[in-house]
């Protein structure tokens, strides 16, 4: 069984948001187009409390619980999303990895469903996508990162490329969306 994991595709990470990726909105269309290829589609959300002490010293306040910025973009197809994993809900945890979700255990959920292949898309390449990918590999999932469905915040020059290299060296396969049907045997 295979799963698409949409990481933190939230309004605050899109252009005009509180912690915008320069071209974050370009991942929405490919994510919408590929969803039907997968047995299971799940998503994660940053879900920070308003008084997130430690995290908001590093980053501008973003994805605060029950705010518009924490919501999925209006043009994201949500019909196929079976469950939304919320992370970063404590005052002192960054919650970069989707596997740190507090409302449900992502690893247990995927294993209960018989998932062996995880395909990762979303935002941002250098942080939540990278940490989620590395955690998926540690949990022995065959892990694919869909390069044309991720985007970086680009805080420092070269960070995005370093993150991709680190994920690949750890064992993730970096692919393009067009390769998915062949990988899944469709």
C-alpha positions as CSV (number, residue, x, y, z in Angstrom):
1,X,0.0,0.0,0.0
2,X,1.2,3.5,-0.8
3,X,0.4,6.9,0.8
4,X,0.7,10.5,-0.2
5,X,1.7,12.7,2.7
6,X,1.0,16.3,2.2
7,X,3.2,18.2,4.6
8,X,2.1,21.6,6.0
9,X,0.5,23.0,2.9
10,X,-1.0,25.9,4.8
11,X,-1.8,29.5,4.0
12,X,0.9,31.0,6.3
13,X,3.5,29.2,4.2
14,X,2.2,30.5,0.9
15,X,3.1,33.8,-0.7
16,X,1.6,36.6,1.4
17,X,1.6,34.4,4.5
18,X,3.3,35.0,7.8
19,X,6.2,32.7,6.9
20,X,6.0,32.5,3.1
21,X,7.8,30.3,0.8
22,X,8.6,32.4,-2.3
23,X,6.8,30.0,-4.7
24,X,4.9,27.8,-2.3
25,X,1.7,28.1,-4.2
26,X,3.1,26.3,-7.2
27,X,2.9,22.9,-5.4
28,X,-0.9,22.9,-5.1
29,X,-1.7,22.0,-8.7
30,X,0.7,19.0,-8.8
31,X,-0.6,17.8,-5.4
32,X,-4.2,18.0,-6.6
33,X,-3.4,16.2,-9.8
34,X,-1.5,13.2,-8.2
35,X,-3.9,12.4,-5.4
36,X,-5.9,9.8,-7.3
37,X,-2.7,7.8,-7.8
38,X,-2.6,6.8,-4.1
39,X,-4.3,4.3,-2.0
40,X,-4.2,6.7,0.9
41,X,-3.8,10.5,1.2
42,X,-3.0,12.1,4.6
43,X,-1.8,15.6,5.5
44,X,0.0,17.3,8.4
45,X,-0.5,20.8,9.8
46,X,1.6,23.0,11.9
47,X,-0.8,23.8,14.8
48,X,0.9,26.2,17.1
49,X,-0.6,27.7,20.2
50,X,-0.6,31.6,20.2
51,X,2.1,31.7,22.9
52,X,4.6,29.4,21.3
53,X,7.5,30.7,23.3
54,X,10.6,28.9,21.9
55,X,9.5,28.4,18.3
56,X,8.4,32.0,17.7
57,X,11.8,33.2,18.8
58,X,13.2,31.5,15.7
59,X,10.3,32.2,13.3
60,X,7.6,34.8,12.9
61,X,4.3,33.7,14.5
62,X,2.6,31.3,11.9
63,X,0.0,28.5,11.7
64,X,-1.6,29.5,15.0
65,X,-4.4,27.2,16.0
66,X,-7.8,28.1,14.6
67,X,-6.6,31.0,12.5
68,X,-6.9,31.5,8.7
69,X,-3.2,31.1,8.3
70,X,-3.3,27.6,9.7
71,X,-5.8,26.5,7.1
72,X,-5.2,24.7,3.8
73,X,-5.3,26.9,0.7
74,X,-8.7,27.2,-0.8
75,X,-7.6,25.6,-4.1
76,X,-6.3,22.4,-2.4
77,X,-8.4,19.4,-3.1
78,X,-9.2,18.1,0.4
79,X,-11.8,15.4,-0.6
80,X,-9.2,12.6,-0.6
81,X,-7.5,13.5,2.7
82,X,-8.3,10.7,5.1
83,X,-6.7,12.3,8.2
84,X,-4.9,15.5,9.2
85,X,-2.0,15.1,11.7
86,X,-1.4,18.1,13.9
87,X,2.0,18.9,15.2
88,X,3.9,21.7,17.0
89,X,1.1,22.1,19.5
90,X,3.2,22.4,22.6
91,X,4.9,25.6,23.8
92,X,8.4,24.3,23.5
93,X,8.3,21.7,20.6
94,X,9.1,22.8,17.1
95,X,7.1,20.0,15.6
96,X,9.0,20.0,12.3
97,X,8.3,16.3,11.5
98,X,4.8,15.0,10.7
99,X,5.7,12.0,12.8
100,X,5.6,14.3,15.8
101,X,1.9,14.7,15.5
102,X,0.1,14.8,18.8
103,X,-3.5,14.1,17.8
104,X,-2.6,10.6,16.3
105,X,0.5,8.5,15.8
106,X,1.4,8.8,12.1
107,X,3.7,5.8,12.1
108,X,1.0,3.5,13.8
109,X,-1.7,4.9,11.5
110,X,0.3,4.1,8.3
111,X,1.3,0.7,9.5
112,X,-2.3,-0.2,10.5
113,X,-3.3,0.7,6.9
114,X,-0.5,-1.5,5.5
115,X,1.4,1.4,4.0
116,X,5.0,0.5,2.9
117,X,5.7,3.4,0.5
118,X,5.4,7.0,1.5
119,X,5.4,9.8,-1.0
120,X,6.1,13.2,0.5
121,X,5.0,16.6,-0.9
122,X,4.4,20.0,0.6
123,X,6.2,22.7,2.5
124,X,9.0,23.5,3.3
125,X,11.8,21.5,1.8
126,X,14.5,22.5,4.4
127,X,12.4,22.0,7.5
128,X,9.2,20.0,7.7
129,X,9.6,18.1,4.5
130,X,13.2,17.2,5.4
131,X,12.4,16.2,9.0
132,X,9.4,14.2,7.9
133,X,11.4,12.4,5.2
134,X,14.2,11.5,7.6
135,X,11.7,10.2,10.2
136,X,9.9,8.1,7.5
137,X,13.2,6.5,6.6
138,X,14.0,5.8,10.2
139,X,10.7,4.0,10.5
140,X,11.6,1.8,7.5
141,X,9.1,3.2,5.0
142,X,10.2,3.3,1.3
143,X,10.3,7.0,1.0
144,X,9.9,9.2,-2.0
145,X,10.2,13.0,-2.1
146,X,8.3,14.5,-5.1
147,X,10.6,17.4,-6.1
148,X,8.0,19.3,-8.2
149,X,5.6,19.2,-5.3
150,X,7.9,20.6,-2.6
151,X,9.2,24.1,-2.1
152,X,11.7,25.8,0.2
153,X,11.5,28.8,2.4
154,X,15.0,29.7,1.3
155,X,16.1,31.4,4.4
156,X,19.8,30.9,3.5
157,X,21.3,30.5,0.1
158,X,21.8,26.8,-0.8
159,X,19.7,25.5,2.1
160,X,17.1,23.8,-0.2
161,X,19.8,22.0,-2.2
162,X,21.5,20.8,1.0
163,X,18.2,19.5,2.3
164,X,17.6,17.5,-0.9
165,X,21.1,16.1,-0.8
166,X,20.7,15.1,2.9
167,X,17.4,13.3,2.2
168,X,18.8,11.5,-0.8
169,X,21.9,10.4,1.1
170,X,19.7,9.1,3.9
171,X,17.9,6.8,1.4
172,X,15.0,8.8,0.1
173,X,14.3,8.7,-3.7
174,X,13.8,12.1,-5.2
175,X,11.4,11.9,-8.0
176,X,9.1,13.9,-10.3
177,X,5.3,13.6,-10.2
178,X,5.3,12.1,-13.7
179,X,7.3,9.1,-12.4
180,X,4.6,8.1,-9.8
181,X,2.5,5.9,-12.1
182,X,5.5,3.8,-13.1
183,X,6.7,3.5,-9.5
184,X,3.2,2.3,-8.4
185,X,2.8,0.1,-11.5
186,X,-0.3,2.0,-12.8
